[in-house]
Amino acid sequence: MGVEPIGIVTLLVGVICLLRGSGPTVIAFSIFPVFGGAAALLFGSTGIQPGHLFLGFLLISALLLHGNPSSVVDRAFQSPSFVWLVLLVVYGVLVGYFAPRLLQDTMTIVPLGPQAGAGSGGTIPLGPVSGNFTQAVYLFADLVTFSLILAIASTPRGFRHVAIGLLCFGAANVFFGIADLISPGTPLVDLLSYIRNASYTFHADELVAGMRRIIGSWPEASAFAGASMAVVGYCGTLWICGRHNKVSGLLFVASCILIVRSTSSGGIAGLPVCLAILYATSLFRCGGSTGTRASLAVVLAFPTAALLFVFVLILSRDLYQQVYDFMDVTILSKPTSLSALERGSWNASGLSNFFDSYGLGVGLGTVRTSSFAVALLSNVGVPGTIFFLLFLLAGVLLPRGTARTYEADVGLAARNGCLCLIVGALISGSTVDLGLIFFIMAGLRSAVSRGVRMSPTTPA
């Protein structure tokens, strides 16, 4: 086992946070998932990310030092969304162990893990792979994260700490995006290498449309864009609702710009969907005595700005050509690129595995895909997909809180953050695991009581 420099930093921050209290611990935990390309601890070729390592400190804080284990367990089992997530994890672990063995050699798969590319055309006969274990661990960590955040955010003070922690995650993601943008030829390149030390293939310094791709603290541009889309949904909603509006508005705008600048096809294609979600939120949030100026401005100004942009493109042929060339390289011509054809073959193989397994899935972590929907169907089949959809419905989609209170607005922001992250995953997600940040936002959303205010409205 080896401890990397980022691992030492994680351990030091964890100890300091435990000494300072539950607030700093949960805020720090919300930030650490930004290190998506880092390995804090290395076990051979397998690494533990800083966010998963820091989950241990959150467990100690919530269960031993600053919390009550019985209250955490009670709060979790009272939540229907927790039950559905438990069923997803249990089914995923069981099918991940039994399916590759019972169906061994009956079909070919595009494997997830070190076995990828080992066979002809990147496929191998179905059988147990390392991803069965690692993805089960990740999904169990997601369950623990959701449970702890749900319990912590069930108190007004803990709720605010999680809300601020997610803002800090957005700030860190923007910081590393800007740092990556300006890093060429500067000492920042060496500093970024310390947080890009995992055993992934890093797609840094790639050029698209004459521009260098931005990956921030993530392995590739699509992962950076996916995390940024979660920030767009969360911070954009907070700004619309007038909550922490100076910080949230700045992070929202910066994240939108960085998504486009990253040249990620998934990010550029998914950003309009995220903006549509925010526009729909503005329609319901404006008006009345508690309506916000930002929501009204979005409702009135967005259609006008869109029309003006179209008119400018029509009148300026040079600008139109530049925009068209950029969209052609990043989106329009993307389906014919080698990477798109390869990802399309992953999805086709995954769907074939889904049908060949009679809809039960070939095992959690068995198959690599290029869409979260295909990952669900191929890995955990119809039962696992139903469990996830019921979790999403119960924990994220159903209305919660008294409208236009602080708790309801932050919960709404967490919901939109989850939806925007799913938008990105549907375009380019390769596994069932949506990441710790998704389950932090889902836990925050689920902590808001349905139709009942948690406490008197907290000032923004």
LONU-241820 format. One record per residue (C-alpha): residue number from 1; residue in one letter; x negated, y, z negated. Coordinates in pm, whole numbers, padded with zeros to 5 digits. Layout:
<atoms>
@resi->NUM resn->A X->X Y->Y Z->Z
...
</atoms>
This chain:
<atoms>
@resi->1 resn->M X->00000 Y->00000 Z->00000
@resi->2 resn->G X->-00122 Y->00347 Z->00087
@resi->3 resn->V X->-00008 Y->00683 Z->-00049
@resi->4 resn->E X->-00013 Y->00960 Z->00210
@resi->5 resn->P X->-00065 Y->01330 Z->00128
@resi->6 resn->I X->00305 Y->01400 Z->00186
@resi->7 resn->G X->00375 Y->01114 Z->-00056
@resi->8 resn->I X->00163 Y->01278 Z->-00325
@resi->9 resn->V X->00352 Y->01603 Z->-00271
@resi->10 resn->T X->00683 Y->01416 Z->-00297
@resi->11 resn->L X->00581 Y->01252 Z->-00625
@resi->12 resn->L X->00458 Y->01580 Z->-00775
@resi->13 resn->V X->00775 Y->01764 Z->-00676
@resi->14 resn->G X->00983 Y->01479 Z->-00816
@resi->15 resn->V X->00814 Y->01490 Z->-01156
@resi->16 resn->I X->00843 Y->01870 Z->-01174
@resi->17 resn->C X->01212 Y->01857 Z->-01081
@resi->18 resn->L X->01285 Y->01594 Z->-01345
@resi->19 resn->L X->01131 Y->01823 Z->-01606
@resi->20 resn->R X->01330 Y->02123 Z->-01480
@resi->21 resn->G X->01674 Y->01960 Z->-01473
@resi->22 resn->S X->01939 Y->01813 Z->-01244
@resi->23 resn->G X->01984 Y->02128 Z->-01033
@resi->24 resn->P X->01628 Y->02146 Z->-00895
@resi->25 resn->T X->01629 Y->01768 Z->-00845
@resi->26 resn->V X->01940 Y->01758 Z->-00627
@resi->27 resn->I X->01830 Y->02068 Z->-00433
@resi->28 resn->A X->01488 Y->01915 Z->-00362
@resi->29 resn->F X->01649 Y->01585 Z->-00264
@resi->30 resn->S X->01868 Y->01768 Z->-00011
@resi->31 resn->I X->01555 Y->01919 Z->00148
@resi->32 resn->F X->01334 Y->01610 Z->00178
@resi->33 resn->P X->01535 Y->01438 Z->00456
@resi->34 resn->V X->01395 Y->01706 Z->00688
@resi->35 resn->F X->01071 Y->01505 Z->00696
@resi->36 resn->G X->01215 Y->01258 Z->00945
@resi->37 resn->G X->00878 Y->01183 Z->01103
@resi->38 resn->A X->00681 Y->01140 Z->00780
@resi->39 resn->A X->00581 Y->00836 Z->00578
@resi->40 resn->A X->00522 Y->00900 Z->00207
@resi->41 resn->L X->00413 Y->00541 Z->00139
@resi->42 resn->L X->00275 Y->00292 Z->00387
@resi->43 resn->F X->00310 Y->-00087 Z->00359
@resi->44 resn->G X->00118 Y->-00208 Z->00662
@resi->45 resn->S X->00311 Y->-00075 Z->00962
@resi->46 resn->T X->00619 Y->-00002 Z->00750
@resi->47 resn->G X->00659 Y->00339 Z->00590
@resi->48 resn->I X->00889 Y->00489 Z->00329
@resi->49 resn->Q X->01008 Y->00836 Z->00418
@resi->50 resn->P X->00983 Y->01118 Z->00159
@resi->51 resn->G X->01362 Y->01146 Z->00139
@resi->52 resn->H X->01402 Y->00779 Z->00048
@resi->53 resn->L X->01116 Y->00799 Z->-00202
@resi->54 resn->F X->01273 Y->01103 Z->-00368
@resi->55 resn->L X->01602 Y->00912 Z->-00396
@resi->56 resn->G X->01438 Y->00731 Z->-00689
@resi->57 resn->F X->01396 Y->01061 Z->-00873
@resi->58 resn->L X->01759 Y->01151 Z->-00807
@resi->59 resn->L X->01862 Y->00813 Z->-00950
@resi->60 resn->I X->01657 Y->00874 Z->-01266
@resi->61 resn->S X->01802 Y->01223 Z->-01301
@resi->62 resn->A X->02166 Y->01126 Z->-01243
@resi->63 resn->L X->02168 Y->00799 Z->-01438
@resi->64 resn->L X->01917 Y->00851 Z->-01720
@resi->65 resn->L X->01786 Y->01200 Z->-01792
@resi->66 resn->H X->02059 Y->01443 Z->-01690
@resi->67 resn->G X->02369 Y->01234 Z->-01627
@resi->68 resn->N X->02593 Y->00956 Z->-01750
@resi->69 resn->P X->02580 Y->00620 Z->-01567
@resi->70 resn->S X->02941 Y->00537 Z->-01655
@resi->71 resn->S X->03069 Y->00866 Z->-01508
@resi->72 resn->V X->02877 Y->00804 Z->-01185
@resi->73 resn->V X->03023 Y->00454 Z->-01152
@resi->74 resn->D X->03375 Y->00570 Z->-01244
@resi->75 resn->R X->03369 Y->00857 Z->-00996
@resi->76 resn->A X->03244 Y->00630 Z->-00719
@resi->77 resn->F X->03505 Y->00357 Z->-00769
@resi->78 resn->Q X->03784 Y->00616 Z->-00783
@resi->79 resn->S X->03696 Y->00724 Z->-00429
@resi->80 resn->P X->03854 Y->00525 Z->-00141
@resi->81 resn->S X->03572 Y->00642 Z->00086
@resi->82 resn->F X->03318 Y->00472 Z->-00145
@resi->83 resn->V X->03507 Y->00143 Z->-00116
@resi->84 resn->W X->03505 Y->00156 Z->00265
@resi->85 resn->L X->03135 Y->00238 Z->00269
@resi->86 resn->V X->03064 Y->-00055 Z->00034
@resi->87 resn->L X->03254 Y->-00285 Z->00271
@resi->88 resn->L X->03049 Y->-00154 Z->00565
@resi->89 resn->V X->02723 Y->-00217 Z->00379
@resi->90 resn->V X->02824 Y->-00564 Z->00260
@resi->91 resn->Y X->02948 Y->-00670 Z->00604
@resi->92 resn->G X->02640 Y->-00518 Z->00768
@resi->93 resn->V X->02403 Y->-00710 Z->00540
@resi->94 resn->L X->02590 Y->-01039 Z->00582
@resi->95 resn->V X->02622 Y->-01018 Z->00960
@resi->96 resn->G X->02260 Y->-00898 Z->00980
@resi->97 resn->Y X->02144 Y->-01217 Z->00810
@resi->98 resn->F X->02378 Y->-01478 Z->00958
@resi->99 resn->A X->02455 Y->-01359 Z->01313
@resi->100 resn->P X->02097 Y->-01366 Z->01453
@resi->101 resn->R X->02057 Y->-01718 Z->01313
@resi->102 resn->L X->02394 Y->-01863 Z->01409
@resi->103 resn->L X->02380 Y->-01713 Z->01759
@resi->104 resn->Q X->02006 Y->-01756 Z->01808
@resi->105 resn->D X->01892 Y->-01784 Z->02172
@resi->106 resn->T X->02250 Y->-01759 Z->02303
@resi->107 resn->M X->02190 Y->-01415 Z->02457
@resi->108 resn->T X->01919 Y->-01158 Z->02517
@resi->109 resn->I X->01889 Y->-00832 Z->02324
@resi->110 resn->V X->01695 Y->-00506 Z->02334
@resi->111 resn->P X->01549 Y->-00539 Z->01983
@resi->112 resn->L X->01509 Y->-00272 Z->01720
@resi->113 resn->G X->01168 Y->-00268 Z->01557
@resi->114 resn->P X->00815 Y->-00381 Z->01646
@resi->115 resn->Q X->00954 Y->-00656 Z->01871
@resi->116 resn->A X->01081 Y->-00388 Z->02114
@resi->117 resn->G X->00930 Y->-00432 Z->02459
@resi->118 resn->A X->00787 Y->-00772 Z->02372
@resi->119 resn->G X->00981 Y->-00956 Z->02639
@resi->120 resn->S X->01056 Y->-00920 Z->03006
@resi->121 resn->G X->01225 Y->-00587 Z->03076
@resi->122 resn->G X->01211 Y->-00502 Z->02706
@resi->123 resn->T X->01453 Y->-00783 Z->02615
@resi->124 resn->I X->01400 Y->-01092 Z->02400
@resi->125 resn->P X->01622 Y->-01386 Z->02305
@resi->126 resn->L X->01852 Y->-01314 Z->02012
@resi->127 resn->G X->01702 Y->-01400 Z->01676
@resi->128 resn->P X->01610 Y->-01239 Z->01343
@resi->129 resn->V X->01412 Y->-00915 Z->01378
@resi->130 resn->S X->01249 Y->-00680 Z->01128
@resi->131 resn->G X->01527 Y->-00427 Z->01186
@resi->132 resn->N X->01772 Y->-00657 Z->01006
@resi->133 resn->F X->01591 Y->-00587 Z->00679
@resi->134 resn->T X->01492 Y->-00223 Z->00729
@resi->135 resn->Q X->01835 Y->-00111 Z->00847
@resi->136 resn->A X->01999 Y->-00292 Z->00554
@resi->137 resn->V X->01769 Y->-00099 Z->00319
@resi->138 resn->Y X->01851 Y->00230 Z->00492
@resi->139 resn->L X->02225 Y->00164 Z->00477
@resi->140 resn->F X->02203 Y->00071 Z->00109
@resi->141 resn->A X->02011 Y->00396 Z->00047
@resi->142 resn->D X->02293 Y->00581 Z->00226
@resi->143 resn->L X->02545 Y->00419 Z->-00009
@resi->144 resn->V X->02344 Y->00518 Z->-00317
@resi->145 resn->T X->02303 Y->00871 Z->-00183
@resi->146 resn->F X->02675 Y->00910 Z->-00117
@resi->147 resn->S X->02763 Y->00776 Z->-00463
@resi->148 resn->L X->02519 Y->01003 Z->-00649
@resi->149 resn->I X->02608 Y->01317 Z->-00455
@resi->150 resn->L X->02979 Y->01240 Z->-00500
@resi->151 resn->A X->02932 Y->01219 Z->-00879
@resi->152 resn->I X->02698 Y->01519 Z->-00906
@resi->153 resn->A X->02915 Y->01744 Z->-00688
@resi->154 resn->S X->03226 Y->01656 Z->-00891
@resi->155 resn->T X->03124 Y->01925 Z->-01142
@resi->156 resn->P X->03135 Y->02294 Z->-01042
@resi->157 resn->R X->02765 Y->02344 Z->-01120
@resi->158 resn->G X->02656 Y->02029 Z->-00936
@resi->159 resn->F X->02879 Y->02119 Z->-00641
@resi->160 resn->R X->02703 Y->02452 Z->-00603
@resi->161 resn->H X->02360 Y->02291 Z->-00633
@resi->162 resn->V X->02436 Y->02049 Z->-00348
@resi->163 resn->A X->02578 Y->02334 Z->-00136
@resi->164 resn->I X->02260 Y->02538 Z->-00188
@resi->165 resn->G X->02045 Y->02231 Z->-00123
@resi->166 resn->L X->02202 Y->02186 Z->00220
@resi->167 resn->L X->02130 Y->02551 Z->00299
@resi->168 resn->C X->01768 Y->02487 Z->00199
@resi->169 resn->F X->01760 Y->02186 Z->00432
@resi->170 resn->G X->01874 Y->02412 Z->00716
@resi->171 resn->A X->01607 Y->02667 Z->00627
@resi->172 resn->A X->01336 Y->02399 Z->00620
@resi->173 resn->N X->01448 Y->02258 Z->00954
@resi->174 resn->V X->01439 Y->02605 Z->01112
@resi->175 resn->F X->01099 Y->02673 Z->00954
@resi->176 resn->F X->00942 Y->02359 Z->01098
@resi->177 resn->G X->01105 Y->02424 Z->01435
@resi->178 resn->I X->00953 Y->02773 Z->01453
@resi->179 resn->A X->00620 Y->02641 Z->01322
@resi->180 resn->D X->00614 Y->02380 Z->01599
@resi->181 resn->L X->00703 Y->02646 Z->01856
@resi->182 resn->I X->00409 Y->02871 Z->01766
@resi->183 resn->S X->00164 Y->02595 Z->01666
@resi->184 resn->P X->-00036 Y->02542 Z->01991
@resi->185 resn->G X->-00387 Y->02678 Z->01945
@resi->186 resn->T X->-00338 Y->02747 Z->01573
@resi->187 resn->P X->-00422 Y->02558 Z->01248
@resi->188 resn->L X->-00052 Y->02470 Z->01225
@resi->189 resn->V X->-00120 Y->02175 Z->01456
@resi->190 resn->D X->-00337 Y->02012 Z->01190
@resi->191 resn->L X->-00087 Y->02091 Z->00915
@resi->192 resn->L X->00201 Y->01939 Z->01113
@resi->193 resn->S X->00000 Y->01618 Z->01155
@resi->194 resn->Y X->00042 Y->01552 Z->00783
@resi->195 resn->I X->00420 Y->01530 Z->00824
@resi->196 resn->R X->00404 Y->01335 Z->01152
@resi->197 resn->N X->00223 Y->01035 Z->01012
@resi->198 resn->A X->00490 Y->00763 Z->01043
@resi->199 resn->S X->00442 Y->00469 Z->01277
@resi->200 resn->Y X->00676 Y->00618 Z->01537
@resi->201 resn->T X->00600 Y->00732 Z->01889
@resi->202 resn->F X->00589 Y->01112 Z->01865
@resi->203 resn->H X->00696 Y->01304 Z->02174
@resi->204 resn->A X->00509 Y->01624 Z->02098
@resi->205 resn->D X->00356 Y->01852 Z->02364
@resi->206 resn->E X->00590 Y->01725 Z->02636
@resi->207 resn->L X->00697 Y->01978 Z->02900
@resi->208 resn->V X->01047 Y->02015 Z->03041
@resi->209 resn->A X->01135 Y->02292 Z->03287
@resi->210 resn->G X->00790 Y->02438 Z->03222
@resi->211 resn->M X->00859 Y->02469 Z->02848
@resi->212 resn->R X->00701 Y->02273 Z->02567
@resi->213 resn->R X->00957 Y->02064 Z->02378
@resi->214 resn->I X->01019 Y->02135 Z->02010
@resi->215 resn->I X->01033 Y->01844 Z->01769
@resi->216 resn->G X->00977 Y->02024 Z->01438
@resi->217 resn->S X->00921 Y->01767 Z->01163
@resi->218 resn->W X->01092 Y->01489 Z->01360
@resi->219 resn->P X->00955 Y->01227 Z->01602
@resi->220 resn->E X->01125 Y->01366 Z->01914
@resi->221 resn->A X->01330 Y->01657 Z->02043
@resi->222 resn->S X->01660 Y->01468 Z->02029
@resi->223 resn->A X->01613 Y->01394 Z->01656
@resi->224 resn->F X->01528 Y->01760 Z->01589
@resi->225 resn->A X->01830 Y->01874 Z->01789
@resi->226 resn->G X->02055 Y->01628 Z->01604
@resi->227 resn->A X->01948 Y->01763 Z->01264
@resi->228 resn->S X->01986 Y->02118 Z->01394
@resi->229 resn->M X->02341 Y->02043 Z->01510
@resi->230 resn->A X->02427 Y->01941 Z->01152
@resi->231 resn->V X->02287 Y->02278 Z->01040
@resi->232 resn->V X->02494 Y->02455 Z->01306
@resi->233 resn->G X->02812 Y->02290 Z->01180
@resi->234 resn->Y X->02741 Y->02349 Z->00812
@resi->235 resn->C X->02589 Y->02699 Z->00820
@resi->236 resn->G X->02817 Y->02820 Z->01100
@resi->237 resn->T X->03124 Y->02727 Z->00896
@resi->238 resn->L X->02987 Y->02893 Z->00582
@resi->239 resn->W X->02928 Y->03211 Z->00782
@resi->240 resn->I X->03277 Y->03199 Z->00931
@resi->241 resn->C X->03425 Y->03156 Z->00583
@resi->242 resn->G X->03215 Y->03438 Z->00435
@resi->243 resn->R X->03018 Y->03212 Z->00199
@resi->244 resn->H X->02646 Y->03279 Z->00157
@resi->245 resn->N X->02704 Y->03465 Z->00482
@resi->246 resn->K X->02368 Y->03644 Z->00519
@resi->247 resn->V X->02162 Y->03326 Z->00491
@resi->248 resn->S X->02410 Y->03096 Z->00664
@resi->249 resn->G X->02458 Y->03335 Z->00957
@resi->250 resn->L X->02084 Y->03364 Z->01015
@resi->251 resn->L X->02032 Y->02986 Z->00998
@resi->252 resn->F X->02328 Y->02930 Z->01231
@resi->253 resn->V X->02194 Y->03162 Z->01501
@resi->254 resn->A X->01835 Y->03037 Z->01466
@resi->255 resn->S X->01945 Y->02673 Z->01489
@resi->256 resn->C X->02149 Y->02739 Z->01804
@resi->257 resn->I X->01849 Y->02903 Z->01970
@resi->258 resn->L X->01613 Y->02625 Z->01865
@resi->259 resn->I X->01848 Y->02355 Z->01999
@resi->260 resn->V X->01842 Y->02516 Z->02344
@resi->261 resn->R X->01468 Y->02581 Z->02320
@resi->262 resn->S X->01403 Y->02219 Z->02223
@resi->263 resn->T X->01518 Y->02120 Z->02578
@resi->264 resn->S X->01688 Y->01814 Z->02430
@resi->265 resn->S X->01958 Y->01701 Z->02673
@resi->266 resn->G X->02167 Y->01563 Z->02387
@resi->267 resn->G X->02134 Y->01887 Z->02193
@resi->268 resn->I X->02221 Y->02111 Z->02488
@resi->269 resn->A X->02518 Y->01891 Z->02586
@resi->270 resn->G X->02639 Y->01861 Z->02226
@resi->271 resn->L X->02600 Y->02226 Z->02123
@resi->272 resn->P X->02912 Y->02345 Z->02314
@resi->273 resn->V X->03114 Y->02075 Z->02134
@resi->274 resn->C X->02981 Y->02199 Z->01800
@resi->275 resn->L X->03069 Y->02557 Z->01892
@resi->276 resn->A X->03418 Y->02443 Z->01990
@resi->277 resn->I X->03457 Y->02286 Z->01644
@resi->278 resn->L X->03352 Y->02616 Z->01487
@resi->279 resn->Y X->03589 Y->02813 Z->01709
@resi->280 resn->A X->03879 Y->02590 Z->01604
@resi->281 resn->T X->03775 Y->02646 Z->01242
@resi->282 resn->S X->03779 Y->03023 Z->01301
@resi->283 resn->L X->04134 Y->03007 Z->01435
@resi->284 resn->F X->04256 Y->02851 Z->01111
@resi->285 resn->R X->04033 Y->03061 Z->00884
@resi->286 resn->C X->04119 Y->03408 Z->01013
@resi->287 resn->G X->04426 Y->03612 Z->00926
@resi->288 resn->G X->04603 Y->03678 Z->00599
@resi->289 resn->S X->04467 Y->03852 Z->00293
@resi->290 resn->T X->04187 Y->03595 Z->00253
@resi->291 resn->G X->04080 Y->03589 Z->00617
@resi->292 resn->T X->03719 Y->03683 Z->00690
@resi->293 resn->R X->03582 Y->03939 Z->00932
@resi->294 resn->A X->03344 Y->03680 Z->01078
@resi->295 resn->S X->03625 Y->03439 Z->01167
@resi->296 resn->L X->03829 Y->03719 Z->01325
@resi->297 resn->A X->03524 Y->03840 Z->01517
@resi->298 resn->V X->03459 Y->03490 Z->01651
@resi->299 resn->V X->03821 Y->03445 Z->01760
@resi->300 resn->L X->03828 Y->03778 Z->01943
@resi->301 resn->A X->03471 Y->03810 Z->02068
@resi->302 resn->F X->03388 Y->03457 Z->02182
@resi->303 resn->P X->03622 Y->03447 Z->02485
@resi->304 resn->T X->03514 Y->03798 Z->02583
@resi->305 resn->A X->03146 Y->03712 Z->02552
@resi->306 resn->A X->03196 Y->03395 Z->02757
@resi->307 resn->L X->03368 Y->03589 Z->03037
@resi->308 resn->L X->03096 Y->03856 Z->03036
@resi->309 resn->F X->02830 Y->03589 Z->03061
@resi->310 resn->V X->03006 Y->03434 Z->03361
@resi->311 resn->F X->03036 Y->03775 Z->03530
@resi->312 resn->V X->02665 Y->03845 Z->03471
@resi->313 resn->L X->02574 Y->03510 Z->03626
@resi->314 resn->I X->02794 Y->03588 Z->03928
@resi->315 resn->L X->02642 Y->03934 Z->03975
@resi->316 resn->S X->02278 Y->03835 Z->03915
@resi->317 resn->R X->02168 Y->03565 Z->04155
@resi->318 resn->D X->01820 Y->03539 Z->04000
@resi->319 resn->L X->01958 Y->03485 Z->03650
@resi->320 resn->Y X->02210 Y->03234 Z->03784
@resi->321 resn->Q X->01932 Y->03040 Z->03956
@resi->322 resn->Q X->01722 Y->03032 Z->03639
@resi->323 resn->V X->02013 Y->02909 Z->03429
@resi->324 resn->Y X->02111 Y->02653 Z->03692
@resi->325 resn->D X->01754 Y->02523 Z->03722
@resi->326 resn->F X->01731 Y->02483 Z->03345
@resi->327 resn->M X->02066 Y->02303 Z->03323
@resi->328 resn->D X->01975 Y->02087 Z->03621
@resi->329 resn->V X->01651 Y->01970 Z->03462
@resi->330 resn->T X->01793 Y->01913 Z->03114
@resi->331 resn->I X->02143 Y->01780 Z->03191
@resi->332 resn->L X->02256 Y->01754 Z->03555
@resi->333 resn->S X->01959 Y->01552 Z->03681
@resi->334 resn->K X->01908 Y->01369 Z->03354
@resi->335 resn->P X->02122 Y->01062 Z->03444
@resi->336 resn->T X->01881 Y->00977 Z->03726
@resi->337 resn->S X->01565 Y->01009 Z->03515
@resi->338 resn->L X->01367 Y->00702 Z->03405
@resi->339 resn->S X->01440 Y->00763 Z->03038
@resi->340 resn->A X->01815 Y->00797 Z->03103
@resi->341 resn->L X->01817 Y->00479 Z->03310
@resi->342 resn->E X->01634 Y->00297 Z->03032
@resi->343 resn->R X->01874 Y->00426 Z->02766
@resi->344 resn->G X->02167 Y->00333 Z->02988
@resi->345 resn->S X->02033 Y->-00021 Z->03010
@resi->346 resn->W X->02013 Y->-00031 Z->02627
@resi->347 resn->N X->02381 Y->00062 Z->02603
@resi->348 resn->A X->02481 Y->-00187 Z->02872
@resi->349 resn->S X->02291 Y->-00461 Z->02689
@resi->350 resn->G X->02447 Y->-00359 Z->02357
@resi->351 resn->L X->02800 Y->-00373 Z->02497
@resi->352 resn->S X->02725 Y->-00713 Z->02648
@resi->353 resn->N X->02605 Y->-00832 Z->02306
@resi->354 resn->F X->02927 Y->-00701 Z->02151
@resi->355 resn->F X->03146 Y->-00906 Z->02384
@resi->356 resn->D X->02921 Y->-01212 Z->02369
@resi->357 resn->S X->02948 Y->-01212 Z->01988
@resi->358 resn->Y X->03330 Y->-01213 Z->02014
@resi->359 resn->G X->03349 Y->-00863 Z->01867
@resi->360 resn->L X->03177 Y->-00956 Z->01539
@resi->361 resn->G X->02839 Y->-00797 Z->01621
@resi->362 resn->V X->02494 Y->-00953 Z->01648
@resi->363 resn->G X->02368 Y->-00816 Z->01318
@resi->364 resn->L X->02284 Y->-00487 Z->01151
@resi->365 resn->G X->01950 Y->-00362 Z->01284
@resi->366 resn->T X->01929 Y->-00621 Z->01559
@resi->367 resn->V X->02000 Y->-00415 Z->01871
@resi->368 resn->R X->01860 Y->-00085 Z->01995
@resi->369 resn->T X->02109 Y->00141 Z->02177
@resi->370 resn->S X->02134 Y->00501 Z->02287
@resi->371 resn->S X->02474 Y->00587 Z->02142
@resi->372 resn->F X->02604 Y->00562 Z->01786
@resi->373 resn->A X->02935 Y->00418 Z->01911
@resi->374 resn->V X->02758 Y->00138 Z->02098
@resi->375 resn->A X->02528 Y->00082 Z->01797
@resi->376 resn->L X->02830 Y->00027 Z->01573
@resi->377 resn->L X->03002 Y->-00212 Z->01811
@resi->378 resn->S X->02696 Y->-00416 Z->01902
@resi->379 resn->N X->02542 Y->-00439 Z->01555
@resi->380 resn->V X->02840 Y->-00466 Z->01317
@resi->381 resn->G X->03123 Y->-00532 Z->01562
@resi->382 resn->V X->03488 Y->-00445 Z->01521
@resi->383 resn->P X->03502 Y->-00505 Z->01142
@resi->384 resn->G X->03204 Y->-00276 Z->01071
@resi->385 resn->T X->03335 Y->-00010 Z->01310
@resi->386 resn->I X->03675 Y->-00013 Z->01136
@resi->387 resn->F X->03508 Y->00018 Z->00794
@resi->388 resn->F X->03307 Y->00319 Z->00913
@resi->389 resn->L X->03609 Y->00489 Z->01071
@resi->390 resn->L X->03812 Y->00441 Z->00752
@resi->391 resn->F X->03521 Y->00583 Z->00549
@resi->392 resn->L X->03506 Y->00880 Z->00785
@resi->393 resn->L X->03882 Y->00934 Z->00760
@resi->394 resn->A X->03905 Y->00902 Z->00382
@resi->395 resn->G X->03588 Y->01087 Z->00291
@resi->396 resn->V X->03543 Y->01349 Z->00562
@resi->397 resn->L X->03843 Y->01412 Z->00785
@resi->398 resn->L X->04143 Y->01428 Z->00549
@resi->399 resn->P X->04222 Y->01780 Z->00416
@resi->400 resn->R X->04075 Y->01853 Z->00074
@resi->401 resn->G X->04093 Y->02134 Z->-00180
@resi->402 resn->T X->04309 Y->02443 Z->-00210
@resi->403 resn->A X->04277 Y->02637 Z->00114
@resi->404 resn->R X->04032 Y->02928 Z->00125
@resi->405 resn->T X->03872 Y->02866 Z->-00214
@resi->406 resn->Y X->03495 Y->02832 Z->-00246
@resi->407 resn->E X->03520 Y->02455 Z->-00289
@resi->408 resn->A X->03748 Y->02412 Z->00013
@resi->409 resn->D X->03530 Y->02633 Z->00234
@resi->410 resn->V X->03206 Y->02454 Z->00142
@resi->411 resn->G X->03381 Y->02119 Z->00183
@resi->412 resn->L X->03500 Y->02233 Z->00525
@resi->413 resn->A X->03141 Y->02327 Z->00612
@resi->414 resn->A X->03022 Y->01982 Z->00504
@resi->415 resn->R X->03294 Y->01823 Z->00718
@resi->416 resn->N X->03192 Y->02022 Z->01025
@resi->417 resn->G X->02828 Y->01941 Z->00957
@resi->418 resn->C X->02913 Y->01570 Z->00955
@resi->419 resn->L X->03114 Y->01601 Z->01276
@resi->420 resn->C X->02839 Y->01792 Z->01456
@resi->421 resn->L X->02581 Y->01534 Z->01350
@resi->422 resn->I X->02808 Y->01258 Z->01482
@resi->423 resn->V X->02838 Y->01448 Z->01812
@resi->424 resn->G X->02462 Y->01429 Z->01852
@resi->425 resn->A X->02454 Y->01064 Z->01745
@resi->426 resn->L X->02722 Y->00969 Z->01996
@resi->427 resn->I X->02500 Y->01106 Z->02271
@resi->428 resn->S X->02164 Y->00962 Z->02168
@resi->429 resn->G X->02189 Y->00774 Z->01836
@resi->430 resn->S X->02001 Y->00443 Z->01839
@resi->431 resn->T X->02110 Y->00285 Z->01508
@resi->432 resn->V X->02404 Y->00254 Z->01270
@resi->433 resn->D X->02219 Y->00465 Z->01011
@resi->434 resn->L X->02318 Y->00833 Z->01042
@resi->435 resn->G X->02056 Y->00946 Z->00791
@resi->436 resn->L X->02055 Y->01075 Z->00435
@resi->437 resn->I X->02165 Y->01426 Z->00530
@resi->438 resn->F X->02493 Y->01293 Z->00672
@resi->439 resn->F X->02577 Y->01115 Z->00349
@resi->440 resn->I X->02479 Y->01416 Z->00139
@resi->441 resn->M X->02731 Y->01624 Z->00334
@resi->442 resn->A X->02988 Y->01343 Z->00320
@resi->443 resn->G X->02942 Y->01314 Z->-00056
@resi->444 resn->L X->02986 Y->01688 Z->-00097
@resi->445 resn->R X->03301 Y->01681 Z->00112
@resi->446 resn->S X->03444 Y->01383 Z->-00077
@resi->447 resn->A X->03378 Y->01554 Z->-00410
@resi->448 resn->V X->03645 Y->01815 Z->-00331
@resi->449 resn->S X->03972 Y->01695 Z->-00480
@resi->450 resn->R X->04257 Y->01656 Z->-00235
@resi->451 resn->G X->04493 Y->01952 Z->-00281
@resi->452 resn->V X->04356 Y->02045 Z->-00625
@resi->453 resn->R X->04103 Y->02311 Z->-00708
@resi->454 resn->M X->03794 Y->02198 Z->-00893
@resi->455 resn->S X->03757 Y->02521 Z->-01085
@resi->456 resn->P X->03823 Y->02892 Z->-01055
@resi->457 resn->T X->03686 Y->03024 Z->-00730
@resi->458 resn->T X->03313 Y->03069 Z->-00744
@resi->459 resn->P X->03184 Y->03392 Z->-00594
@resi->460 resn->A X->02994 Y->03353 Z->-00270
</atoms>
